[in-house]
Amino acid sequence: MSRAIDPMFFDREVTLVARDLLGATLLVDGVGGIIVETEAYHPTEPASHAYIGVTARNASMFKGPGTVYIYRSYGMHWMFNIACTDAAAVLIRALEPTEGIERMAERRGLSAPRQLASGPGKLCAALAIGKRHDGLSIADPLFTLTLAAEPPPIVIGPRIGISKAVDLPWRFGIAGSAFLSRRFAASA
């Protein structure tokens, strides 16, 4: 049986949270699915937006564990993160659609479930996540986040789509998932 995640679940080391979110179900206004891929970011490494300290853009990272942090990537795509202890954050990279698939397909303008949320920008478009969600608590009634009954098998590798601290193995995925944003290296 799954159970709802308390915001204090995020008051832990970010790589542990990123792993433990795999297999959890994330719904936004009743639409979503199973989290299959995450990445961890810590303010002590330069790929983290918190690395430079508090700014208007990253202020939600500093509001405490369980705070939703939304930002625009390359001026095009929204990215959904959840703050952890010490202004660290977990980027939700991909999910397997299970609820509201028709609404996701309409929002994305396509019907292949595999393509609906297999990347952080796709995920935000499919779930209609935008700047209005920035700073909310993951406990807000708009969100439903429940842990998996059993932890899934995971694969680990370096984060993708960044240019700093690329060697850190802080990307986590459900082994064998067809819904990942990108496959993991065979040695992962």
N, C-alpha and C positions, 0 to 999 in steps of 0.2 A: 504494500500500500504506500502511495506517495504521501508527502506531507508538505504543507506550505512552508516557505522559507521566511524566517524572521529576519528583519534587517541586520540584526546582530550576527547573522551568519557571515556577513561581509567584514566583520571586525576581526579579521585574521590575515595572515600573510597571503599576498595576492596570487601566488602560483598555486597555493592549495585551494583557494576559492575557485580559480579558473578551472582546475581539474574537477572539483566537486560539482560544478555547474553542468558538466557534461551529462546528458541524459535527463536533465531537469526539463520540465515543461514551462515555456514562457508564452503567456497570452497577453495581448494588449487589446483591451476592449473586446475580449472573447475570440480574438484571431491570433493564431500562432502555431507553435509546435514544439518539438523536442530539440533542445540545444545540442548541436553536434560538433561545434567548433568554437574555441575561445582563444584569446591571447591575453597575456598578463603584462602590465606596465607598472613600473615602480619609479617614484620620483628621484631615485639615486642614479638612474640610467637615462641617457640623453634622448631616447625615443619617447619617453613619457612627456606628456604635456605639462605635468607638474614639475618637471626638472628645473624650469626657470622661475618657479614660485607662482604666487597667485596673480592671475590676470583676469580681465573681464571675460575672456573666452573660457578659461578653465576653472572658474570659481567654484563650480559644483563639485569638482574633485576634492575640495577642501571642506565641504559641508558635512562630512562624516560618512561612515560606512552605510551602504544601502541607498545612497543618493544617486539618482540617474544623471549621467553626464552625456550630453548630446553635443556633437560638434559637426561642422561641415568639412568634408575632406575634398581638397582641391577645388573648392567652391561649387561642387556638384552633388555630392552624396552625403546624407546624414549618417552618422556613426553612433551606435548605441553602446554605452558603457555603464558599468555600475561601480561606484567608488567603494574602495576597501579601506582598511586601516592605513594611516599615514599618507593619505592622498594618492594611494595607488588605485588602479582601476583595471577592470576586466572588460575587454572588448568582446561583445558577442558577435562572432564572425559568421555563423551560419546556423540554420535550423532546418529540421525536417518538418514540413507542413503537416499538421494533423487537424486543425480546427479553422474553419472559415476559409477553406481553400478557394472557394469561388470568389470571395472578396479579395483575396490575395491576387488571384489571376486577373481580376478586373483592374486592380490597382497597378499591376505590372504590365498589363496588356499582352499577356501570354498565358498558356494553359499548362505547360509541362511542369508538374510539381517539382521536379529536380532543379528547375531554373528559378523558382519563385523566391527563395531565400538563401541561395548558396553563395553568399558573400555579404559583407556588412552593409554595403549600400543597397543591395537587393533586399536584404532583410528589412531595413528601415522603410523602403518603398512599399513592400508587401504588407507591413504592419502599420503603415501610415504614421511612422514615428518621425517627429520633427523637433524643431527648436522649442516648441511649446511644452515638450516633455522634460526639457533640461531643468535640473534642480528639484524635480519631484522625488519623493521617496518611492522605492520599489514596493513599499507597503501601501501605496496609494491604491484605491479601489479600481483604478483603470488597469492596473497590472495584476496578473496572477502568475506566481512563480512557485512551482512545486518540485521538490527533489524526486528523483527516480527512486523506485522501490529498491533496486539493486544498482550498484555502480557498474557502468558499462566498461568494456575493455577499451583502453585508450592508447593512442599513439602520440608521440611528442616530437617536435621539431622546432627549427628556428622560425621566428615571426616573419611574415611576408608583407610586402608593400611599404617597407620603411627603408631608410638609408643610414640610420644610426643604430648601434648596438644590435646589429643583424645576427650576430653569432649566438645570442642568448636563446636557449631552447625553451621558449616560453609560449609556444603555440601548442594547443592541445586539441585532439579530436577523438571522436568515437571511431575505433578501428573498424574498417570495412564499410563505413557509411557512404552511401551514394550521394549524400547531400552536402559534402564538404565544399568549401570554396575552391580548394586546390588540393590535390593528392599530397600525401606526405611522402618523403623519400623512403625508399625500400629499407634503408638501414635504421629508420626511426622506430 
